[in-house]
């Protein structure tokens, strides 16, 4: 199959991957294995300066100028075939008004990451370019229980994604309801998606399939963010809602059970992606059909 038939082409053996840290710093011992991990999978890695600091604030991997320069280098330098975020955390949104949007719109290099990377995925979606919500090396790779997620990422990169692919399946869930919906997959981390409201960087929500997940958000904060999406009209405009994991805090199940049944659009809950495990790769910025009865997402 020709590569132009793929929505996300395979990442060929020997491809060179730029590793950037546009958000938070790695924890001790989590940076050193990254190059070896990528080499083991058949890729070449180059860790850009943001991965090495120094952090100007304890929640930032490096100064804004360094992290911004690495975003531009990773996407602009033709030696790189894909861009991998080292980890999430916080900091990507500080870069948004400095990013060369024209540069990002003229390269189809795959962006891989999740969490704080939600805002960079939004830029790719706005430009009509797919990206990948997927495990990151300093957050997930090599951790107990995460091997299946990492394997799924690299299997997908080797295979690519094309129209007709079933990209996952959710188990039956009490909060799932409705029939089917189709639209462009958008979203990611709920807090970061809400942070884009009122900015020029929010992707088109009309007729979209919105994916949400989060970590360490207490129920009252999840309630506030879902209320914000409702008051902003987002939940009335989307074609369907895809709900991943909410982990690392008191259970948000009661809040989700209060909000989700009120939505007029189909809801598919229990999707295997988010900060917990499983965290299977999910293409964003592509069109998909969501079928609640089967729990499947199919690229269209």
SERO-4910 file (N, C-alpha, C, O; in steps of 0.05 Angstrom, whole numbers):
BEGIN
 pado doro    nc1    nc2    nc3   cac1   cac2   cac3    cc1    cc2    cc3    oc1    oc2    oc3
  Unk    A     17    -24      0      0      0      0     18     25      0     37     27     15
  Unk    A     11     44    -17     26     69    -19     22     85      6      1     84     19
  Unk    A     43    100     14     42    115     39     20    137     38     10    145     59
  Unk    A     13    146     14     -7    167     13    -35    156     18    -54    171     20
  Unk    A    -38    129     21    -63    117     29    -66    115     59    -87    107     69
  Unk    A    -45    121     74    -46    120    103    -55    147    114    -47    168    104
  Unk    A    -71    146    135    -77    170    150    -52    178    167    -45    202    168
  Unk    A    -39    159    178    -13    162    192      5    141    180      2    117    187
  Unk    A     25    148    163     42    128    151     59    114    171     64    124    193
  Unk    A     69     90    165     87     76    183    113     92    187    122    106    169
  Unk    A    124     88    210    151    100    216    171     79    210    174     59    225
  Unk    A    186     82    188    203     61    178    227     55    196    236     73    210
  Unk    A    237     31    196    262     25    211    284     44    204    288     51    180
  Unk    A    298     53    224    320     72    220    311    101    221    327    119    219
  Unk    A    284    106    222    275    133    224    287    148    247    293    136    268
  Unk    A    291    174    244    304    190    264    283    205    280    267    220    268
  Unk    A    283    202    306    262    214    323    275    236    340    294    231    354
  Unk    A    263    259    339    271    281    357    256    279    383    231    278    383
  Unk    A    270    277    405    258    276    431    260    303    444    281    314    447
  Unk    A    236    314    451    236    341    463    222    341    490    207    322    496
  Unk    A    227    361    506    214    363    532    201    391    534    211    409    546
  Unk    A    177    393    521    164    419    520    149    426    545    138    448    547
  Unk    A    148    408    564    132    412    589    151    408    613    169    424    618
  Unk    A    146    387    629    160    383    654    186    367    650    192    355    630
  Unk    A    203    368    672    229    354    671    225    324    678    206    317    691
  Unk    A    244    307    668    242    279    676    251    275    705    267    290    716
  Unk    A    240    254    717    249    247    743    276    234    741    284    224    720
  Unk    A    292    233    763    318    221    762    317    192    752    300    176    760
  Unk    A    336    186    733    338    160    722    320    154    699    321    132    687
  Unk    A    302    173    691    283    168    670    292    178    643    280    172    622
  Unk    A    314    194    642    323    205    617    344    186    604    343    182    579
  Unk    A    361    175    619    384    160    609    376    136    591    390    131    571
  Unk    A    354    121    597    348     98    580    334    104    554    331     86    537
  Unk    A    326    129    549    308    135    527    321    128    500    309    115    483
  Unk    A    346    137    496    359    131    470    361    101    465    356     92    443
  Unk    A    368     86    486    371     57    482    344     44    476    343     26    460
  Unk    A    323     54    489    296     42    484    289     46    455    279     27    442
  Unk    A    294     70    444    287     75    416    305     59    397    295     49    377
  Unk    A    330     56    404    348     40    387    339     11    386    341     -2    365
  Unk    A    330      1    409    321    -27    410    297    -32    392    293    -54    382
  Unk    A    282    -11    388    258    -13    370    264     -7    341    247     -7    324
  Unk    A    290     -2    335    298      2    308    298     30    298    300     35    274
  Unk    A    297     49    317    297     78    309    322     92    319    335     82    338
  Unk    A    329    114    307    350    131    316    338    153    333    318    164    326
  Unk    A    351    160    355    340    181    373    360    203    376    385    199    377
  Unk    A    350    228    377    367    250    385    351    266    406    330    276    401
  Unk    A    362    267    430    350    283    452    359    312    449    382    318    450
  Unk    A    339    329    446    345    358    442    350    372    469    343    360    489
  Unk    A    361    396    468    371    409    493    350    411    515    358    411    539
  Unk    A    324    414    508    304    418    530    304    394    548    295    396    571
  Unk    A    312    371    539    312    347    556    332    348    579    330    334    599
  Unk    A    351    367    577    373    367    596    372    392    614    390    395    631
  Unk    A    351    409    611    349    431    629    367    455    623    377    457    600
  Unk    A    373    472    642    363    470    670    335    481    673    326    498    658
  Unk    A    320    471    693    293    481    697    293    509    711    304    511    732
  Unk    A    280    529    699    279    555    711    258    555    734    260    571    753
  Unk    A    239    538    732    219    533    753    218    502    756    223    488    737
  Unk    A    212    493    780    215    464    784    196    447    768    199    423    766
  Unk    A    175    459    756    156    444    740    162    447    710    146    436    694
  Unk    A    183    461    702    190    464    674    216    450    668    235    451    684
  Unk    A    217    436    645    242    422    638    265    440    632    288    433    637
  Unk    A    260    463    621    281    482    612    267    509    608    243    511    608
  Unk    A    283    530    604    272    556    599    253    556    574    257    539    556
  Unk    A    234    574    574    215    575    552    229    577    525    221    563    506
  Unk    A    250    593    523    263    597    498    276    571    488    276    566    464
  Unk    A    286    555    506    299    530    498    277    510    489    281    496    469
  Unk    A    256    508    504    235    489    497    221    498    471    214    480    454
  Unk    A    217    523    467    206    533    442    224    527    418    215    518    397
  Unk    A    250    533    422    269    527    400    269    498    393    272    491    369
  Unk    A    267    480    412    266    452    406    242    444    391    243    426    373
  Unk    A    219    456    397    194    450    381    199    457    352    193    442    334
  Unk    A    211    481    347    216    490    320    237    472    306    235    465    283
  Unk    A    258    465    321    279    447    309    267    420    302    272    410    281
  Unk    A    252    409    321    242    382    316    224    380    292    225    361    276
  Unk    A    207    400    288    189    400    266    201    412    240    193    405    218
  Unk    A    221    430    243    232    443    220    256    430    208    261    434    184
  Unk    A    271    415    223    296    403    213    289    378    197    277    359    208
  Unk    A    296    377    171    288    354    155    301    328    162    293    307    153
  Unk    A    322    328    180    334    303    188    316    287    206    320    263    209
  Unk    A    295    299    218    278    285    236    252    276    222    241    290    206
  Unk    A    244    251    229    221    239    217    196    240    235    174    237    225
  Unk    A    200    243    261    178    244    280    187    259    304    211    263    309
  Unk    A    168    267    321    173    283    344    160    269    368    136    264    368
  Unk    A    177    263    388    167    249    412    171    266    437    193    276    441
  Unk    A    150    270    452    152    284    477    164    266    499    156    243    501
  Unk    A    182    277    514    195    262    535    175    255    557    174    232    567
  Unk    A    158    275    565    138    271    585    119    295    584    123    314    568
  Unk    A     98    294    600     79    317    602     86    333    626    109    341    629
  Unk    A     66    338    642     70    355    666     56    382    662     32    384    662
  Unk    A     72    403    658     61    430    653     82    447    639    106    444    643
  Unk    A     72    464    621     90    483    608     84    488    579     92    508    568
  Unk    A     71    469    565     67    472    536     51    497    530     56    511    510
  Unk    A     31    504    547     14    526    540     29    553    541     21    572    529
  Unk    A     51    554    556     68    578    557     80    584    530     88    607    524
  Unk    A     82    564    512     96    566    487     77    573    464     87    581    442
  Unk    A     51    571    468     32    571    446     34    596    428     34    594    404
  Unk    A     36    620    441     36    644    425     63    650    412     66    669    397
  Unk    A     83    633    418    109    636    405    115    616    383    135    618    368
  Unk    A     97    596    380    102    575    361     96    585    333     77    599    328
  Unk    A    114    578    314    110    585    286     89    566    274     95    543    267
  Unk    A     65    576    272     42    560    263     46    552    234     37    530    226
  Unk    A     58    569    219     63    562    191     82    538    188     78    521    171
  Unk    A    101    537    205    120    515    205    105    489    212    108    469    198
  Unk    A     89    490    232     75    466    240     54    457    220     47    433    218
  Unk    A     44    476    204     24    469    184     36    458    159     22    447    142
  Unk    A     63    460    156     75    451    131     92    426    134    108    419    116
  Unk    A     90    413    156    104    387    159     85    367    172     71    374    191
  Unk    A     85    343    161     66    323    171     80    304    190     71    282    195
  Unk    A    103    312    201    116    295    220     97    288    243     82    305    252
  Unk    A     99    264    252     81    255    273     90    265    300    113    262    307
  Unk    A     71    277    315     76    285    343     65    263    361     42    255    358
  Unk    A     81    253    380     73    231    397     75    241    426     96    251    435
  Unk    A     53    238    441     53    245    470     25    248    479      5    244    464
  Unk    A     22    256    505     -5    260    516     -3    279    539     18    292    543
  Unk    A    -24    282    555    -25    298    579    -22    328    571    -39    338    557
  Unk    A     -1    341    580      3    369    574      6    374    544      2    396    534
  Unk    A     13    353    529     17    355    500    -10    359    486    -10    364    462
  Unk    A    -32    357    501    -59    362    489    -60    389    474    -72    390    453
  Unk    A    -47    409    484    -48    435    471    -32    435    444    -40    449    425
  Unk    A    -11    420    443      4    418    418    -11    400    398    -10    405    374
  Unk    A    -25    379    408    -42    364    390    -63    382    378    -71    379    354
  Unk    A    -73    401    393    -94    419    383    -83    435    359    -98    440    340
  Unk    A    -58    444    360    -46    459    338    -45    441    313    -50    450    291
  Unk    A    -37    416    317    -36    398    294    -63    393    282    -67    393    258
  Unk    A    -83    390    300   -111    386    290   -120    410    275   -133    407    254
  Unk    A   -114    434    285   -122    458    271   -110    459    243   -122    469    224
  Unk    A    -86    449    240    -72    449    214    -80    425    197    -71    423    174
  Unk    A    -99    408    207   -108    386    191    -88    363    190    -88    348    170
  Unk    A    -71    361    210    -50    340    210    -54    322    234    -57    331    256
  Unk    A    -54    295    229    -58    277    251    -35    277    271    -12    284    264
  Unk    A    -41    270    295    -20    266    316    -29    242    333    -50    230    328
  Unk    A    -13    235    353    -17    210    367    -16    215    397      4    222    408
  Unk    A    -39    210    410    -41    210    439    -31    182    448    -44    162    443
  Unk    A     -7    182    461      6    156    465     26    158    488     34    180    495
  Unk    A     34    135    499     54    134    521     80    148    514     89    148    491
  Unk    A     92    160    534    117    175    531    139    162    548    134    150    568
  Unk    A    164    165    539    186    149    552    190    155    582    192    137    597
  Unk    A    191    181    589    197    187    617    173    183    635    175    184    660
  Unk    A    149    180    624    125    177    639    116    147    642    105    139    662
  Unk    A    121    132    621    108    106    619    127     83    612    126     61    625
  Unk    A    145     87    593    161     64    583    177     52    606    188     66    623
  Unk    A    178     26    606    194     11    625    182      9    653    194     -4    670
  Unk    A    158     20    657    145     18    683    130     -9    685    121    -19    665
  Unk    A    127    -19    710    112    -44    713     83    -41    702     69    -21    709
  Unk    A     75    -60    686     48    -59    676     44    -43    651     22    -44    639
  Unk    A     64    -28    642     62    -11    619     72    -23    593     70    -11    572
  Unk    A     83    -48    594     95    -60    571     75    -63    548     82    -58    525
  Unk    A     51    -71    554     31    -75    533     24    -49    518     20    -49    494
  Unk    A     23    -27    533     18     -1    521     41      8    503     37     17    481
  Unk    A     66      4    513     89     11    497     91     -6    472     97      4    450
  Unk    A     85    -32    475     85    -50    451     64    -41    431     69    -41    407
  Unk    A     41    -33    441     19    -24    423     28      1    408     21      4    384
  Unk    A     42     19    421     52     43    408     71     35    385     67     44    362
  Unk    A     91     19    391    110     13    370     99     -6    348    108     -4    325
  Unk    A     80    -23    355     67    -38    335     52    -20    316     52    -24    291
  Unk    A     38      0    327     24     19    310     42     36    293     36     41    270
  Unk    A     64     45    304     83     60    289     94     44    265     98     55    243
  Unk    A    100     19    270    110      2    248     89     -4    227     96     -7    203
  Unk    A     64     -5    235     42    -13    217     30     11    203     22     10    180
  Unk    A     28     34    218     13     57    208    -17     54    214    -26     33    222
  Unk    A    -31     76    208    -60     76    212    -73     85    186    -65    104    173
  Unk    A    -94     71    177   -108     77    152   -138     74    155   -148     63    175
  Unk    A   -153     85    136   -182     83    136   -191     54    139   -180     36    125
  Unk    A   -210     50    156   -221     23    160   -209      9    184   -220    -11    193
  Unk    A   -187     19    195   -175      7    218   -193     11    243   -202     33    248
  Unk    A   -197    -11    257   -210     -9    284   -187     -3    304   -169    -20    307
  Unk    A   -188     20    316   -165     28    332   -169     22    362   -152     30    378
  Unk    A   -190      8    369   -192      0    397   -221     -7    403   -239     -3    387
  Unk    A   -225    -16    428   -251    -25    436   -253    -21    466   -235    -28    481
  Unk    A   -276     -9    475   -281     -6    503   -299    -28    513   -317    -37    498
  Unk    A   -295    -37    537   -313    -56    549   -340    -43    556   -341    -18    558
  Unk    A   -361    -58    558   -387    -46    566   -384    -30    591   -371    -37    610
  Unk    A   -397     -7    591   -395     12    614   -422     24    620   -437     31    602
  Unk    A   -428     28    645   -454     38    654   -459     66    643   -483     73    641
  Unk    A   -439     82    638   -443    110    629   -444    113    599   -448    135    589
  Unk    A   -439     91    584   -442     92    555   -471     93    547   -487     79    559
  Unk    A   -477    110    528   -505    110    519   -506    122    490   -487    135    481
  Unk    A   -528    117    477   -532    127    450   -524    106    429   -517     84    436
  Unk    A   -524    115    404   -519     96    382   -491     99    371   -472     89    383
  Unk    A   -489    113    349   -463    117    337   -460    147    329   -479    162    328
  Unk    A   -435    155    325   -429    182    317   -403    181    301   -387    163    304
  Unk    A   -400    201    284   -375    203    269   -366    232    269   -382    251    269
  Unk    A   -340    236    267   -329    263    267   -299    262    271   -287    240    273
  Unk    A   -287    285    272   -258    287    276   -252    283    306   -264    295    323
  Unk    A   -232    265    311   -224    260    339   -207    284    349   -186    291    336
  Unk    A   -215    296    371   -201    318    383   -199    313    413   -211    295    423
  Unk    A   -183    330    426   -183    330    455   -158    317    467   -136    319    455
  Unk    A   -161    305    490   -139    294    505   -145    299    535   -166    292    545
  Unk    A   -126    311    548   -128    317    576   -150    338    581   -149    359    568
  Unk    A   -169    332    598   -192    350    603   -183    378    612   -193    398    602
  Unk    A   -165    379    632   -157    405    642   -143    422    620   -148    446    619
  Unk    A   -127    409    604   -113    424    583   -132    432    561   -129    454    549
  Unk    A   -151    415    554   -171    423    534   -187    447    544   -192    466    528
  Unk    A   -195    447    569   -210    470    580   -193    495    580   -203    517    577
  Unk    A   -166    491    584   -148    515    584   -148    528    557   -140    552    555
  Unk    A   -155    514    535   -155    526    509   -180    542    503   -181    558    484
  Unk    A   -201    539    519   -226    555    515   -219    585    517   -205    594    536
  Unk    A   -229    600    498   -224    629    498   -198    637    485   -192    661    483
  Unk    A   -183    617    475   -158    623    461   -162    617    431   -182    605    424
  Unk    A   -144    626    414   -146    619    385   -139    591    379   -140    583    355
  Unk    A   -132    575    398   -120    549    393   -139    525    397   -131    502    394
  Unk    A   -164    531    405   -183    510    409   -190    498    381   -197    513    363
  Unk    A   -188    471    378   -196    459    353   -226    461    348   -241    466    367
  Unk    A   -234    457    323   -263    459    317   -278    437    332   -271    413    330
  Unk    A   -298    445    346   -313    426    362   -339    418    348   -351    397    355
  Unk    A   -349    433    330   -374    426    317   -372    400    302   -356    397    284
  Unk    A   -389    380    310   -389    355    297   -365    337    303   -361    317    289
  Unk    A   -350    344    324   -325    328    330   -332    306    350   -353    306    363
  Unk    A   -314    287    352   -314    267    373   -293    276    393   -269    276    388
  Unk    A   -302    284    417   -284    295    437   -276    273    456   -293    260    469
  Unk    A   -250    269    459   -238    250    478   -229    265    502   -215    286    500
  Unk    A   -235    255    526   -226    268    551   -215    247    570   -225    224    571
  Unk    A   -195    255    586   -184    238    608   -170    258    626   -165    281    620
  Unk    A   -163    248    650   -148    265    668   -135    250    691   -141    226    695
  Unk    A   -118    264    706   -104    251    729   -103    272    751    -99    296    747
  Unk    A   -105    262    776   -101    278    800   -120    302    801   -113    323    813
  Unk    A   -143    299    789   -163    320    791   -186    311    810   -199    291    804
  Unk    A   -189    325    832   -210    317    851   -238    320    838   -241    336    819
  Unk    A   -258    306    848   -284    306    835   -295    334    831   -308    340    810
  Unk    A   -291    352    850   -303    379    847   -290    394    823   -303    411    811
  Unk    A   -264    388    818   -251    401    795   -261    389    769   -264    403    749
  Unk    A   -265    363    768   -276    351    744   -304    362    739   -311    368    716
  Unk    A   -319    365    760   -346    377    757   -344    405    746   -360    413    728
  Unk    A   -325    421    755   -322    448    746   -314    449    716   -324    465    701
  Unk    A   -297    431    708   -288    431    680   -310    421    661   -313    433    640
  Unk    A   -325    401    669   -347    393    653   -368    414    651   -381    418    630
  Unk    A   -373    428    673   -392    451    673   -382    473    655   -398    485    641
  Unk    A   -356    478    655   -344    498    637   -349    491    608   -357    508    592
  Unk    A   -345    465    601   -350    457    573   -379    460    566   -386    467    544
  Unk    A   -397    454    585   -425    457    580   -433    486    576   -447    493    557
  Unk    A   -423    503    594   -430    532    592   -418    545    567   -429    564    557
  Unk    A   -395    534    558   -383    545    533   -397    534    508   -390    542    486
  Unk    A   -416    516    512   -431    506    489   -417    482    475   -427    472    455
  Unk    A   -394    474    485   -379    452    472   -395    426    472   -396    413    452
  Unk    A   -407    419    495   -420    394    497   -446    392    481   -456    370    476
  Unk    A   -456    415    472   -479    415    455   -471    414    425   -488    408    408
  Unk    A   -446    418    419   -437    420    391   -423    395    382   -421    391    357
  Unk    A   -412    379    400   -397    356    391   -416    334    382   -440    333    389
  Unk    A   -406    316    365   -422    294    355   -422    270    374   -441    255    375
  Unk    A   -401    268    391   -399    246    409   -377    251    429   -358    266    424
  Unk    A   -379    237    452   -359    240    474   -346    213    479   -360    193    483
  Unk    A   -320    213    479   -304    189    485   -290    194    512   -275    213    514
  Unk    A   -294    176    531   -285    181    558   -264    160    566   -269    136    566
  Unk    A   -240    170    571   -218    153    580   -217    151    610   -237    155    624
  Unk    A   -193    146    621   -190    142    650   -188    168    665   -177    188    655
  Unk    A   -198    168    689   -194    190    709   -181    177    733   -194    161    747
  Unk    A   -156    183    738   -140    168    757   -125    187    775   -124    211    771
  Unk    A   -113    175    796    -95    190    813   -107    208    833    -93    225    845
  Unk    A   -133    206    838   -147    222    857   -172    207    866   -177    185    857
  Unk    A   -187    219    884   -213    207    892   -229    203    867   -229    219    849
  Unk    A   -244    181    866   -258    173    842   -277    195    832   -291    208    848
  Unk    A   -276    200    806   -294    220    794   -319    207    783   -334    219    768
  Unk    A   -323    181    789   -346    167    777   -373    180    783   -390    181    765
  Unk    A   -377    190    807   -402    202    814   -407    227    797   -430    233    789
  Unk    A   -386    243    794   -389    267    778   -395    261    749   -412    273    736
  Unk    A   -380    241    738   -385    233    710   -414    222    708   -427    227    687
  Unk    A   -423    207    727   -450    196    726   -471    218    729   -494    214    720
  Unk    A   -464    241    740   -482    263    741   -484    279    715   -505    288    707
  Unk    A   -461    281    702   -460    297    677   -467    282    652   -482    291    635
  Unk    A   -455    258    648   -456    245    622   -484    237    613   -490    239    589
  Unk    A   -501    227    631   -528    219    621   -544    242    610   -564    238    596
  Unk    A   -537    267    617   -552    290    608   -545    298    579   -558    314    567
  Unk    A   -523    287    569   -514    295    542   -532    283    521   -540    259    523
  Unk    A   -538    298    501   -555    289    479   -540    272    459   -551    256    444
  Unk    A   -513    275    458   -497    260    439   -490    233    451   -491    229    475
  Unk    A   -482    214    434   -473    188    444   -448    191    461   -431    209    456
  Unk    A   -446    174    481   -423    174    499   -412    145    500   -426    126    504
  Unk    A   -386    143    495   -372    117    498   -352    120    520   -331    133    517
  Unk    A   -357    108    543   -341    110    567   -323     85    570   -328     65    558
  Unk    A   -303     88    587   -284     66    592   -264     62    570   -254     39    567
  Unk    A   -258     83    554   -239     79    533   -211     74    545   -203     88    564
  Unk    A   -195     55    533   -170     48    546   -147     67    539   -128     59    525
  Unk    A   -150     91    548   -128    111    544   -130    132    567   -152    137    577
  Unk    A   -107    143    574   -106    163    595    -81    159    611    -62    146    602
  Unk    A    -80    171    635    -56    169    651    -53    143    666    -32    136    676
  Unk    A    -75    127    667    -73    101    679    -65     80    659    -55     86    637
  Unk    A    -68     55    666    -64     33    648    -90     18    645   -103     12    665
  Unk    A    -97     11    621    -82     14    596    -83     42    585   -100     58    592
  Unk    A    -63     48    569    -61     74    555    -53     68    526    -30     73    518
  Unk    A    -72     59    511    -67     51    484    -65     76    466    -78     96    471
  Unk    A    -49     75    444    -46     98    426    -73    105    413    -88     87    405
  Unk    A    -79    131    412   -104    140    400    -97    162    380    -88    184    388
  Unk    A   -101    158    354    -97    180    335   -116    203    339   -140    198    345
  Unk    A   -106    227    337   -122    251    339   -120    266    313   -101    263    298
  Unk    A   -140    283    307   -140    298    282   -148    282    258   -145    291    236
  Unk    A   -159    258    263   -169    241    241   -199    236    245   -209    241    268
  Unk    A   -213    228    224   -241    223    227   -246    194    235   -231    176    226
  Unk    A   -266    190    252   -271    163    261   -301    160    266   -316    179    268
  Unk    A   -310    135    266   -337    128    273   -337    114    300   -322     95    305
  Unk    A   -353    124    318   -355    114    346   -381     98    348   -403    109    344
  Unk    A   -379     73    354   -403     56    357   -406     47    386   -389     31    395
  Unk    A   -426     56    399   -429     51    428   -435     22    433   -424     10    452
  Unk    A   -452      9    417   -460    -18    422   -437    -37    422   -435    -55    438
  Unk    A   -419    -34    402   -395    -52    400   -372    -41    416   -352    -56    421
  Unk    A   -373    -16    424   -350     -4    439   -327      3    421   -304      7    431
  Unk    A   -331      4    395   -308      7    376   -305     35    365   -325     50    363
  Unk    A   -281     41    358   -274     65    342   -261     55    316   -243     39    317
  Unk    A   -272     65    294   -262     57    268   -254     82    252   -270    101    250
  Unk    A   -230     82    241   -222    105    225   -237    106    198   -242     85    186
  Unk    A   -246    130    190   -262    132    166   -250    153    148   -261    158    126
***
